[in-house]
Amino acid sequence: MKIDWNEFVDRQINITMKENYGVVYSLKKDDEPAFYEIVFKTGILIKVFDEGLLLEAVRDGQIYKSFIPYESIKSVDIF
C-alpha cells in the first residue's frame, strides 16, 4: 500500500527512524560528554518528493529543514 503524503502537507508529523539519523553531543554536569542518538524527527511536512519527505521545524529559535528518505522511515504519527 502506498500513502499519498500530499494529503498531509502542512501537518505536524513525528517520524521514528529505522536507523540513527545523527548524533547530538552535549556536556553533562560532571563535564563528561553526553552522546544522544537521533532516532526520530518531528516537524511540519512541507514538501513531498519521489525519494522522501521534507520537514520544517524550529530549534533554538532557528528554522531548519530535514529531508527523510522513505527507506529510513519506520513509523509516522500524523497530527
Secondary structure, DSSP 8 states (H G I E B T S, - for coil): ----GGGGTTSEEEEEESS--EEEEEE-TTS-EEEEEE-EEEEEEEEE-SSEEEEEEEETTEEEEEEEEGGGEEEEEE-
